[in-house]
Amino acid sequence: MKLTWESGASWFERTYTVEHDDRTIASFDDQPTLDELRKIDRKHGDPTDRLDLWQAGLLCRKCDKEINARFGATPGGEILCWDCAMASDSSDQQDLTVNTDPTKSVMSESHLHTKSLCDHVINVATGCRHGCEFCYVPTTPAIESRDNMLAEQAEVEDPQSDWGSYLLYRDDLPDRLGNILEERDPSDRKQTDRGRGAVMLSSGTDCYQDRRTAQITRGTVAELISHEIPVRILTRSPAVVRDIDLFQMAGNRITVGSSIPSFETPLVKAMEPNAPAPMTRWEALDRLQQANISVYVSMSPTYPTMDKDDFHELLSYFRALGEIVVFHEPINPRGQNFKQCLNAAQEAGYDDVAQELQRMQESHQYWVEYALEQLNTVQQVATRFDGLSVHSWPDDELVRSTSGQLCSKLKAMKQAVSPESFSETVPQSSSKQSMLTTDDENIQQLI
């Protein structure tokens, strides 16, 4: 598809035409909005076809400068040149402050290969409307080191406590990524055994949390698929099913997952106040697997009051999605976000959860014992299901807090490669995921 234009009585009066396969599929007497162009992307042509908006004759809605490089958009979808986008004030939308994200990076190398997830990450926005109390992202350098930018672009006073109230979009991300992938040598990209060269969307936000992020994500994934790059998607939003047609173009080079730590909806609502209900996430994964899309689950963070019956219910639902890998991590008592979890549990009336979280916060050893027992319990329950693999994520501090046989098993868990086969690379690893012990009482002895 291609966007062309013709001038009218003056250089600034333009009509636009979208052409595909030598025929006109859309025309505009005035400049189209970004949303209108994204709709055309979805409706016409091959799912991986994408309109290139650079040097397509589009004009900035504010200053009439031609768009030949970076651009942004207003909440209504009017396209802005980069200077006007950066000079625009933030807007309020349903208790959310929105604006343009000035981030320069497009695709960043990631240490998430240590979790067998990816070698690169792409974030379609800064901030996240879900506002999960346990989210680690506000404590990362990507947020902590950008206080001034966040204050300027979204009036953020405290990136941690304000998490969930601001969202900065990267509207031109697909165009920038397309140019980078065309210019760079593919052999220069990082590829580890555990990361398998995969690109993850998104590690710092939810790439399908609303219409605008979903549109950016679709264009970004289309570019990655076109360049035969393996893709991992992680989202809490059921809106991901709208891109099934695109995912099917990727063959086995894509896997789509959702975070489902529990099906106890009120507790999940307390911890993830603005996120979709957990069952709707499972239903989205079910639709994806019925369309022959590889799926996985991130069962994290799990809560301290969960027992074998809870995990059996969860894993039985996950196994119903077909042969599947479930990533698991117990909750970690670190930072302000942990205190927010404790407060959220108390406010929601989950006194038992709050009491356990309080004990973890007061006693490092109590957390160590809880985490070890929960990792072991999940691995034990998983043995009841053929075709289901649990890939545990033991925390670094947990490994440092153990010794001997227990420490060796935890290190083996960290070194193991996820058994997924969503990319062209077949996973190879001498390290394995396994139960820490077959006897609950032995956990205490090993500690």
C-alpha positions in Angstrom: 0.0 0.0 0.0 1.1 3.5 -0.7 -0.1 7.0 0.4 0.1 9.7 -2.3 -1.0 13.3 -2.5 -1.8 16.1 -4.9 -1.7 19.8 -4.2 -4.7 22.1 -4.8 -4.9 25.9 -5.1 -1.9 26.2 -2.7 0.9 23.9 -1.6 -0.9 23.5 1.8 -4.2 22.3 0.2 -3.8 18.6 -0.4 -5.9 15.6 -1.3 -4.7 12.1 -0.4 -5.1 8.8 -2.0 -4.2 5.3 -0.8 -3.4 2.8 -3.5 -3.0 -0.9 -3.4 -2.4 -3.3 -6.3 -2.8 -0.5 -8.8 -6.2 0.6 -7.6 -7.5 3.3 -5.3 -8.8 2.0 -2.0 -9.3 5.3 -0.1 -9.2 9.0 -0.8 -9.4 12.1 1.4 -10.2 15.7 0.5 -8.4 16.7 3.6 -5.5 15.2 5.6 -6.5 11.9 7.2 -6.1 11.3 10.9 -3.6 8.7 12.1 -6.6 6.6 13.3 -8.1 6.6 9.7 -4.8 5.5 8.2 -4.3 2.7 10.8 -7.8 1.5 9.9 -6.8 1.3 6.2 -3.7 -0.7 7.2 -6.0 -3.3 9.0 -8.7 -3.4 6.4 -6.8 -3.8 3.1 -4.1 -5.9 1.7 -1.9 -8.5 3.4 -1.8 -8.3 7.2 1.8 -7.4 7.1 1.3 -4.5 4.7 1.7 -1.1 6.3 1.5 2.4 5.1 4.8 4.3 5.4 3.9 7.7 6.7 7.3 9.3 6.3 7.7 11.4 3.2 4.1 10.7 2.2 3.1 14.4 1.9 1.4 14.6 5.3 1.5 18.0 7.0 1.6 18.9 10.6 -1.8 19.9 11.8 -0.4 22.8 13.8 2.4 24.3 11.7 1.9 22.8 8.2 5.4 21.5 8.2 5.8 18.4 6.0 6.3 15.1 7.9 9.6 13.7 6.7 10.9 12.2 10.0 9.7 11.7 13.5 6.1 12.6 14.3 3.5 12.4 17.1 -0.3 12.8 17.3 -3.0 14.5 19.3 -5.4 12.3 21.3 -7.8 12.8 18.4 -5.3 11.4 15.9 -4.2 14.6 14.2 -0.6 14.1 13.0 2.0 16.5 14.4 5.6 17.2 13.4 8.1 16.3 16.1 8.6 19.9 17.2 4.9 20.5 17.7 4.4 17.1 19.3 7.1 17.9 21.9 5.7 21.4 22.5 2.1 20.1 23.1 0.6 20.1 26.6 -0.5 16.8 28.1 -4.2 15.9 27.9 -6.5 14.2 30.4 -8.5 11.1 29.2 -10.5 9.2 31.8 -8.2 9.9 34.7 -5.2 9.2 32.5 -2.7 11.9 31.5 -1.5 11.3 27.9 1.1 12.8 25.7 3.9 11.9 23.2 6.8 9.9 24.3 10.2 11.5 23.4 12.1 8.2 23.8 14.8 7.8 21.1 15.4 4.1 21.4 13.3 1.7 19.2 14.5 -1.8 19.9 16.7 -2.3 23.0 18.9 -5.3 24.0 17.5 -6.9 27.1 18.6 -9.1 30.0 15.3 -11.0 29.9 17.2 -13.8 28.1 18.0 -14.8 31.7 14.3 -15.6 32.1 14.2 -17.4 28.7 12.0 -14.7 27.3 13.8 -12.6 24.7 17.0 -10.8 23.6 15.4 -7.5 22.7 12.4 -5.5 23.9 10.2 -2.9 22.2 7.9 -0.7 24.3 5.1 1.0 22.5 4.7 3.6 25.3 6.0 4.8 28.6 3.6 4.3 31.5 0.7 1.9 31.7 -3.0 2.4 32.5 -3.3 -0.9 34.4 -1.6 0.5 37.5 -0.5 -2.9 38.9 0.6 -2.4 42.5 3.4 -5.0 42.2 4.8 -3.6 38.9 8.6 -3.4 38.9 8.8 -1.0 35.9 8.7 2.3 37.9 11.8 1.2 39.7 13.8 0.5 36.5 16.3 3.1 35.0 13.8 3.6 32.1 11.5 5.4 34.5 13.6 6.3 37.6 16.2 8.2 35.5 13.6 10.2 33.6 11.9 12.2 36.4 12.3 15.5 34.5 10.9 14.1 31.2 7.9 12.6 33.0 7.2 15.8 34.9 7.3 17.8 31.7 5.3 15.5 29.5 2.8 14.1 31.9 3.0 16.2 35.1 4.3 13.2 37.0 5.4 14.0 40.6 6.3 10.4 41.7 6.8 7.8 39.0 6.0 5.0 41.4 3.0 6.3 43.2 1.6 7.9 40.0 2.0 4.6 38.1 -1.2 3.9 36.3 -2.1 7.6 35.8 0.1 8.5 32.8 0.8 7.1 29.3 3.1 8.5 26.7 2.7 7.1 23.2 5.3 6.3 20.5 3.1 6.8 17.5 5.9 6.7 14.9 7.5 3.5 16.3 6.5 1.3 13.3 8.0 3.7 10.8 11.2 4.1 12.8 11.5 0.4 13.3 11.0 -0.3 9.6 13.8 2.0 8.6 16.2 0.5 11.2 15.5 -3.1 10.2 16.1 -2.2 6.5 19.4 -0.4 7.3 21.0 -2.8 9.9 22.7 -6.1 9.3 20.6 -8.9 10.9 23.8 -10.6 12.1 24.4 -7.6 14.4 21.4 -8.4 16.5 21.9 -10.1 19.8 21.0 -13.8 19.9 21.5 -16.0 23.0 20.5 -19.6 23.6 17.8 -18.6 26.1 16.6 -15.4 24.3 16.7 -17.0 20.8 16.9 -13.6 19.2 13.3 -12.9 20.0 11.8 -9.4 20.4 9.3 -8.9 23.2 6.4 -6.5 23.2 6.3 -5.2 25.8 8.3 -5.5 29.0 7.6 -2.0 30.3 3.9 -1.5 29.4 0.9 -3.4 28.0 1.1 -3.2 24.2 -2.7 -3.8 23.8 -4.0 -1.7 26.7 -6.0 0.6 24.5 -6.8 1.3 20.8 -3.8 3.6 20.2 -1.2 1.2 21.7 -2.8 -1.7 19.8 -2.5 0.2 16.5 1.2 1.0 17.2 1.8 -2.7 18.2 0.2 -4.0 15.0 2.4 -1.9 12.8 5.5 -2.9 14.9 4.7 -6.6 14.8 4.1 -6.4 11.0 7.6 -5.0 10.6 9.1 -7.8 12.7 7.2 -10.5 10.9 8.2 -9.1 7.5 11.9 -9.3 8.6 11.4 -12.8 9.9 12.3 -11.9 13.5 10.8 -14.1 16.3 8.3 -12.2 18.4 7.0 -12.7 22.0 3.9 -10.7 23.0 2.8 -10.3 26.7 -0.5 -8.6 27.4 -3.3 -8.6 29.9 -5.8 -7.3 27.3 -8.2 -9.5 25.4 -8.0 -7.0 22.5 -4.9 -9.0 21.3 -7.3 -11.3 19.5 -8.0 -8.6 16.9 -4.5 -9.3 15.4 -5.0 -13.0 14.9 -4.8 -12.5 11.1 -1.4 -10.9 11.5 -0.1 -13.5 14.0 -1.0 -16.3 11.5 1.4 -14.8 9.0 4.3 -15.4 11.4 4.0 -19.2 11.5 6.1 -20.5 14.4 8.0 -17.3 14.8 5.5 -15.8 17.3 4.1 -16.7 20.7 1.4 -14.7 22.6 1.0 -14.8 26.3 -1.0 -13.2 29.2 -0.3 -12.7 32.9 -2.7 -14.7 35.0 -1.5 -15.1 38.6 -4.9 -16.2 40.0 -8.6 -16.6 39.0 -9.7 -15.0 42.3 -11.0 -11.9 40.6 -11.5 -9.5 43.6 -7.9 -10.2 44.7 -6.5 -9.6 41.2 -8.6 -6.5 40.9 -7.1 -5.2 44.1 -3.5 -5.8 42.8 -4.2 -4.8 39.2 -6.9 -2.2 39.6 -7.4 -1.2 35.9 -6.5 -4.5 34.2 -9.1 -6.8 32.5 -10.4 -9.7 34.6 -8.2 -12.8 34.6 -10.9 -15.0 33.0 -11.1 -12.7 30.0 -7.4 -13.1 29.5 -7.7 -16.9 29.5 -10.6 -16.6 27.0 -8.4 -14.5 24.7 -5.6 -17.2 24.9 -8.2 -19.8 24.1 -9.3 -18.0 21.0 -5.6 -17.6 19.9 -4.8 -21.3 20.4 -7.9 -22.3 18.4 -6.5 -20.1 15.6 -3.2 -22.2 15.9 -1.3 -19.4 17.5 1.3 -20.5 20.0 0.4 -19.3 23.5 2.0 -19.2 27.0 1.1 -17.9 30.4 3.0 -15.8 32.9 1.7 -17.0 36.3 3.3 -14.2 38.2 3.5 -12.9 40.8 1.7 -15.6 42.8 0.4 -14.7 46.3 1.4 -16.2 49.6 -2.0 -17.6 50.5 -2.2 -19.8 47.4 -2.0 -23.6 48.0 -1.9 -26.8 46.0 -5.6 -26.6 45.2 -5.3 -23.1 43.8 -2.4 -24.1 41.6 -4.1 -27.2 40.4 -7.1 -25.1 39.3 -4.9 -22.6 37.5 -2.7 -25.2 35.8 -5.7 -27.3 34.7 -7.1 -24.2 33.0 -3.8 -23.5 31.4 -3.4 -27.1 30.2 -6.8 -26.8 28.5 -5.1 -24.3 26.1 -3.1 -27.2 24.7 0.5 -28.1 25.2 1.8 -25.0 27.0 4.7 -23.4 29.0 3.8 -21.6 32.2 6.3 -19.1 33.6 6.1 -18.8 37.4 7.4 -16.4 40.0 6.4 -15.9 43.6 6.0 -12.3 44.8 9.1 -10.6 46.0 9.2 -8.2 49.0 11.2 -5.3 47.6 10.7 -1.6 47.1 7.7 0.7 47.4 5.7 -1.5 45.1 5.6 -4.2 47.7 4.3 -1.8 50.3 1.6 -0.8 47.8 0.6 -4.5 47.5 0.3 -4.8 51.2 -1.8 -1.7 51.4 -4.0 -2.8 48.5 -4.6 -6.2 50.2 -5.7 -4.5 53.4 -8.0 -2.0 51.7 -9.7 -4.9 49.7 -10.3 -6.8 52.9 -7.8 -9.6 52.2 -6.4 -9.6 55.7 -4.8 -13.0 55.3 -2.8 -11.9 52.3 -1.8 -8.7 54.0 -0.7 -10.6 57.1 1.6 -12.9 55.0 3.0 -10.0 53.0 3.7 -8.2 56.3 5.6 -11.2 57.7 7.7 -11.3 54.5 8.5 -7.7 54.8 9.6 -8.1 58.4 11.5 -11.4 58.0 13.8 -12.1 55.0 14.0 -15.8 56.1 10.2 -16.0 56.1 10.2 -14.9 52.5 12.9 -17.3 51.5 11.0 -20.2 53.0 7.7 -19.1 51.4 9.3 -18.6 47.9 11.1 -22.0 48.0 7.9 -23.8 49.1 5.8 -22.2 46.5 8.3 -22.8 43.7 8.4 -26.5 44.7 4.6 -26.8 45.1 4.0 -25.4 41.6 6.6 -27.8 40.1 5.0 -30.7 42.0 1.5 -29.9 40.9 2.7 -29.5 37.3 3.7 -33.2 37.2 0.0 -34.1 37.2 -0.5 -32.7 33.7 1.1 -34.2 30.6 1.9 -31.5 28.0 2.4 -28.7 30.6 5.8 -27.4 31.5 6.4 -24.9 34.3 9.4 -22.6 33.9 10.2 -21.2 37.3 11.9 -17.8 37.8 13.8 -18.0 41.2 14.8 -14.5 42.3 18.6 -13.8 42.4 18.3 -12.9 46.1 16.7 -16.3 46.7 19.6 -18.1 45.1 22.1 -16.0 47.2 20.2 -17.0 50.3 20.6 -20.7 49.8 23.5 -23.1 49.6 24.4 -26.7 48.7 22.0 -28.9 46.8 19.2 -26.3 47.1 21.3 -23.6 45.6 22.5 -25.8 42.8 18.9 -26.7 41.8 17.9 -23.0 41.8 20.8 -22.1 39.6 19.8 -24.9 37.2 16.3 -23.4 37.1 17.8 -20.1 36.2 20.0 -21.5 33.5 17.3 -23.7 31.9 15.9 -22.8 28.5 12.2 -22.6 28.1 11.0 -25.7 26.1 8.9 -23.5 23.7 9.5 -23.9 20.0 8.0 -20.7 18.7 11.2 -19.6 16.8 13.3 -21.3 14.2 15.9 -22.0 16.9 15.5 -25.3 18.8 16.2 -24.8 22.5 19.2 -26.6 23.8 20.3 -26.7 27.5 22.0 -29.1 29.9 20.2 -27.4 32.8 16.7 -28.5 33.7 13.6 -27.2 35.6 12.5 -29.7 38.3 11.0 -30.0 41.8 13.3 -28.9 44.5 12.3 -32.0 46.5 9.5 -34.5 46.4 8.8 -34.2 50.1 7.5 -30.9 51.6 9.3 -31.5 54.9 12.6 -31.8 53.1 12.4 -28.2 52.0 13.0 -27.1 55.6 15.8 -29.6 56.0 17.5 -28.3 52.8 17.2 -24.7 54.0 
